[in-house]
Amino acid sequence: MPIVAYIDTIDVCHLECPTCPRGVRVMKNTSKKMPLELFEKIVAKVKSEDYAQIGLYSWNEPFLNLTLHEYVSIVKRAGLACEISSTLSLRRIAGLEKVLCAGLDHLTVSVSGADQATYERNHVGGNLRYVLENLQRVREIIDRNKLSTVARVRMIRFSYNNEAEEPLRAIADDLGLNFEIIEGGGDPDQKPSPILQLTPEWFDLENDRGSKRPLQESPSEVCSLLFDKLTIDCDGMVYLCCAFPNTESLKIGAYLNLGVDDLLMHRFRHPLCRVCSMPRRPIQDEDRSRLGKARQMSLVAAD
């Protein structure tokens, strides 16, 4: 069953993280913002396709959207879980309480150091003091309003910041927040980071556009980024997956105009998937059913 659809409501992030396509401006900042009417239609379609959760982030800083609480409210009215991932590295987040009180289910705050010098090696342009102050605000808002929001501190681990684990865990514990560690992709001290060398410009996709990935009758593994997750930008365009930046060669099309089977087949057959090294997961019966149906629909359309 599909799990989460990631939707960017705005098209900007203020940080310049060297391991992020947005940070190094492979994806340029713009003033675009998704209209609420379009967002409502997308949420309704996401729900109809049995996604259980919507993440109001992908390649942006969600809290730069000054009306973010309105988007959270739409998700909650649709009966879906809502999550946000943020750096919280903003001096003042005027709408923080409104967003939490709109029914936000999960808030993840990413950090990469317990002191400013370490933190800003990856979170370039960020201010750790702002992060810590905003974490305290989150705790206070949740307690005062008796909210069920689950907040967690997520440490992004690189080769140089292992010593940050203990103090960051202590900060989370003191505030009663969850704590987790994920492995960072690439090396912030290399500019650009090697992970960004896997952008579509490194593949001759245009000359390979007409080719199709062989459709195995009984594949043993599938990519969870294709089968469980969806990535939509603030124009309502859906892209291949959340592991790569939203570039033209990875654009699948307007989400509202794509049927669920057509969308899966376009993504499954994308040439980048043949050379991608992202780990797969064992295929489930439901995956086989979805893939078989999409394959059949593709054959019918070809006729």
C-alpha positions as semicolon CSV with decimal commas, in nm:
position;residue;x (nm);y (nm);z (nm)
1;M;0,000;0,000;0,000
2;P;0,130;0,352;-0,076
3;I;0,255;0,529;0,234
4;V;0,342;0,896;0,193
5;A;0,310;1,171;-0,067
6;Y;0,563;1,453;-0,033
7;I;0,429;1,788;-0,149
8;D;0,624;2,113;-0,164
9;T;0,387;2,404;-0,104
10;I;0,663;2,657;-0,178
11;D;0,980;2,650;-0,386
12;V;1,253;2,786;-0,163
13;C;1,501;2,707;0,114
14;H;1,720;2,968;0,281
15;L;2,009;2,733;0,363
16;E;2,291;2,626;0,130
17;C;2,364;2,272;0,243
18;P;2,635;2,128;0,013
19;T;2,479;1,779;0,020
20;C;2,140;1,901;-0,101
21;P;2,038;1,983;-0,461
22;R;1,845;2,284;-0,332
23;G;2,136;2,391;-0,117
24;V;2,382;2,405;-0,406
25;R;2,105;2,553;-0,624
26;V;2,081;2,266;-0,869
27;M;1,721;2,352;-0,789
28;K;1,689;2,731;-0,798
29;N;1,487;2,918;-0,536
30;T;1,175;3,086;-0,671
31;S;0,876;3,271;-0,529
32;K;0,629;3,002;-0,638
33;K;0,360;2,889;-0,399
34;M;0,097;2,621;-0,455
35;P;-0,256;2,767;-0,462
36;L;-0,482;2,622;-0,195
37;E;-0,735;2,518;-0,460
38;L;-0,474;2,307;-0,638
39;F;-0,353;2,166;-0,310
40;E;-0,703;2,056;-0,213
41;K;-0,745;1,871;-0,542
42;I;-0,410;1,700;-0,503
43;V;-0,488;1,595;-0,145
44;A;-0,821;1,449;-0,259
45;K;-0,649;1,246;-0,532
46;V;-0,375;1,131;-0,293
47;K;-0,643;1,008;-0,055
48;S;-0,832;0,829;-0,333
49;E;-0,511;0,643;-0,420
50;D;-0,487;0,513;-0,062
51;Y;-0,186;0,711;0,056
52;A;-0,199;0,727;0,434
53;Q;0,016;1,033;0,494
54;I;0,121;1,363;0,341
55;G;0,457;1,525;0,404
56;L;0,457;1,900;0,344
57;Y;0,821;1,902;0,244
58;S;1,059;1,760;-0,011
59;W;1,309;2,018;-0,137
60;N;1,214;2,322;0,068
61;E;1,197;2,476;0,414
62;P;0,825;2,439;0,496
63;F;0,812;2,716;0,756
64;L;0,902;2,978;0,496
65;N;0,540;2,934;0,386
66;L;0,368;3,189;0,608
67;T;0,027;3,022;0,564
68;L;0,151;2,667;0,616
69;H;-0,117;2,603;0,879
70;E;-0,386;2,629;0,610
71;Y;-0,227;2,342;0,419
72;V;-0,200;2,132;0,734
73;S;-0,571;2,193;0,801
74;I;-0,664;2,070;0,453
75;V;-0,467;1,749;0,505
76;K;-0,634;1,688;0,841
77;R;-0,982;1,756;0,706
78;A;-0,913;1,486;0,449
79;G;-0,845;1,244;0,733
80;L;-0,478;1,192;0,649
81;A;-0,173;1,206;0,872
82;C;0,044;1,514;0,820
83;E;0,416;1,550;0,876
84;I;0,678;1,820;0,832
85;S;1,056;1,804;0,826
86;S;1,235;2,131;0,898
87;T;1,569;2,267;1,007
88;L;1,393;2,515;1,241
89;S;1,694;2,734;1,164
90;L;1,492;3,053;1,147
91;R;1,519;3,347;1,386
92;R;1,143;3,379;1,413
93;I;0,874;3,136;1,298
94;A;0,558;3,341;1,331
95;G;0,325;3,056;1,235
96;L;0,481;2,780;1,442
97;E;0,196;2,755;1,692
98;K;-0,071;2,775;1,422
99;V;0,092;2,489;1,232
100;L;0,117;2,266;1,538
101;C;-0,237;2,344;1,648
102;A;-0,374;2,277;1,299
103;G;-0,325;1,911;1,377
104;L;0,031;1,835;1,269
105;D;0,103;1,471;1,353
106;H;0,480;1,457;1,314
107;L;0,756;1,718;1,319
108;T;1,114;1,618;1,237
109;V;1,397;1,862;1,300
110;S;1,725;1,787;1,123
111;V;2,058;1,885;1,277
112;S;2,418;1,797;1,199
113;G;2,615;1,923;1,497
114;A;2,594;2,019;1,863
115;D;2,803;2,335;1,821
116;Q;2,782;2,607;1,560
117;A;3,112;2,526;1,389
118;T;3,018;2,162;1,333
119;Y;2,655;2,235;1,251
120;E;2,727;2,485;0,976
121;R;2,964;2,253;0,788
122;N;2,655;2,089;0,641
123;H;2,377;2,331;0,737
124;V;2,550;2,621;0,565
125;G;2,386;2,950;0,655
126;G;2,208;2,794;0,953
127;N;2,212;2,910;1,314
128;L;2,211;2,640;1,580
129;R;2,092;2,881;1,847
130;Y;1,775;2,943;1,650
131;V;1,721;2,568;1,622
132;L;1,755;2,511;1,996
133;E;1,531;2,805;2,081
134;N;1,264;2,683;1,839
135;L;1,284;2,331;1,980
136;Q;1,204;2,476;2,321
137;R;0,911;2,663;2,166
138;V;0,783;2,340;2,012
139;R;0,791;2,168;2,349
140;E;0,613;2,460;2,518
141;I;0,343;2,483;2,249
142;I;0,273;2,110;2,259
143;D;0,245;2,111;2,638
144;R;0,037;2,427;2,666
145;N;-0,213;2,316;2,403
146;K;-0,207;1,948;2,506
147;L;-0,124;1,845;2,149
148;S;-0,055;1,493;2,030
149;T;0,216;1,607;1,786
150;V;0,519;1,377;1,792
151;A;0,840;1,580;1,754
152;R;1,185;1,433;1,704
153;V;1,541;1,550;1,662
154;R;1,710;1,383;1,366
155;M;2,087;1,384;1,363
156;I;2,240;1,359;1,017
157;R;2,564;1,171;1,074
158;F;2,877;1,237;0,871
159;S;3,235;1,121;0,918
160;Y;3,326;1,428;1,124
161;N;3,036;1,471;1,368
162;N;3,008;1,148;1,569
163;E;3,081;1,339;1,890
164;A;2,757;1,531;1,842
165;E;2,540;1,227;1,916
166;E;2,561;1,239;2,295
167;P;2,484;1,611;2,342
168;L;2,209;1,609;2,080
169;R;2,050;1,304;2,237
170;A;2,067;1,480;2,574
171;I;1,895;1,789;2,430
172;A;1,615;1,575;2,290
173;D;1,580;1,384;2,618
174;D;1,566;1,705;2,823
175;L;1,283;1,835;2,604
176;G;1,099;1,503;2,595
177;L;1,149;1,470;2,220
178;N;1,232;1,160;2,021
179;F;1,583;1,119;1,882
180;E;1,714;0,934;1,579
181;I;2,022;0,916;1,361
182;I;2,036;0,884;0,984
183;E;2,344;0,850;0,770
184;G;2,423;1,158;0,565
185;G;2,470;1,127;0,191
186;G;2,795;1,263;0,055
187;D;3,061;1,477;0,219
188;P;2,974;1,839;0,308
189;D;3,341;1,936;0,278
190;Q;3,349;1,844;-0,091
191;K;3,179;2,100;-0,312
192;P;2,976;1,980;-0,483
193;S;2,919;1,669;-0,278
194;P;2,962;1,342;-0,474
195;I;2,597;1,256;-0,415
196;L;2,501;1,545;-0,643
197;Q;2,700;1,386;-0,926
198;L;2,405;1,151;-0,972
199;T;2,183;1,426;-1,104
200;P;2,023;1,360;-1,445
201;E;2,285;1,569;-1,624
202;W;2,526;1,280;-1,567
203;F;2,307;1,046;-1,772
204;D;2,224;1,068;-2,140
205;L;1,855;1,040;-2,064
206;E;1,731;1,232;-2,364
207;N;1,880;0,979;-2,606
208;D;1,743;0,697;-2,393
209;R;1,395;0,843;-2,357
210;G;1,231;0,593;-2,591
211;S;1,374;0,283;-2,427
212;K;1,177;0,086;-2,173
213;R;1,290;-0,098;-1,867
214;P;1,221;-0,472;-1,908
215;L;0,913;-0,570;-1,712
216;Q;0,981;-0,890;-1,526
217;E;0,677;-1,107;-1,472
218;S;0,789;-1,187;-1,116
219;P;1,049;-0,937;-0,991
220;S;1,186;-1,029;-0,650
221;E;1,247;-0,672;-0,537
222;V;1,098;-0,329;-0,594
223;C;1,207;0,023;-0,504
224;S;1,013;0,165;-0,211
225;L;1,065;0,516;-0,349
226;L;0,849;0,422;-0,648
227;F;0,594;0,195;-0,485
228;D;0,549;0,360;-0,145
229;K;0,621;0,730;-0,198
230;L;0,533;1,019;-0,426
231;T;0,705;1,353;-0,488
232;I;0,505;1,656;-0,607
233;D;0,633;2,011;-0,653
234;C;0,443;2,334;-0,588
235;D;0,323;2,342;-0,951
236;G;0,153;2,006;-0,901
237;M;0,411;1,819;-1,110
238;V;0,512;1,470;-1,004
239;Y;0,874;1,357;-1,033
240;L;1,050;1,024;-1,046
241;C;1,130;0,996;-0,676
242;C;1,251;1,182;-0,368
243;A;1,613;1,066;-0,400
244;F;1,692;1,295;-0,692
245;P;1,625;1,664;-0,757
246;N;1,320;1,790;-0,941
247;T;1,475;1,842;-1,283
248;E;1,313;1,837;-1,625
249;S;1,440;1,494;-1,724
250;L;1,288;1,345;-1,408
251;K;0,949;1,515;-1,447
252;I;0,670;1,263;-1,504
253;G;0,386;1,509;-1,557
254;A;0,095;1,686;-1,392
255;Y;-0,019;1,469;-1,103
256;L;-0,388;1,548;-1,150
257;N;-0,373;1,435;-1,513
258;L;-0,209;1,098;-1,449
259;G;-0,395;0,781;-1,359
260;V;-0,243;0,570;-1,084
261;D;-0,143;0,287;-1,322
262;D;-0,001;0,522;-1,583
263;L;0,198;0,704;-1,317
264;L;0,350;0,385;-1,179
265;M;0,444;0,260;-1,525
266;H;0,607;0,590;-1,626
267;R;0,817;0,588;-1,312
268;F;0,899;0,216;-1,324
269;R;1,025;0,242;-1,681
270;H;1,234;0,555;-1,634
271;P;1,591;0,501;-1,760
272;L;1,747;0,639;-1,443
273;C;1,603;0,348;-1,246
274;R;1,820;0,106;-1,441
275;V;2,139;0,264;-1,308
276;C;2,020;0,373;-0,965
277;S;2,181;0,197;-0,669
278;M;1,914;0,277;-0,411
279;P;1,834;-0,034;-0,204
280;R;1,526;-0,232;-0,295
281;R;1,281;-0,414;-0,069
282;P;1,128;-0,760;-0,119
283;I;0,822;-0,749;-0,340
284;Q;0,485;-0,803;-0,176
285;D;0,170;-0,955;-0,324
286;E;0,012;-0,610;-0,341
287;D;0,314;-0,483;-0,536
288;R;0,276;-0,763;-0,787
289;S;-0,091;-0,680;-0,824
290;R;-0,023;-0,310;-0,880
291;L;0,257;-0,379;-1,127
292;G;0,053;-0,637;-1,316
293;K;-0,242;-0,401;-1,347
294;A;-0,019;-0,115;-1,459
295;R;0,149;-0,340;-1,713
296;Q;-0,185;-0,453;-1,852
297;M;-0,308;-0,095;-1,879
298;S;0,014;-0,006;-2,059
299;L;-0,036;-0,285;-2,313
300;V;-0,396;-0,178;-2,372
301;A;-0,286;0,182;-2,428
302;A;-0,017;0,066;-2,671
303;D;-0,279;-0,114;-2,881
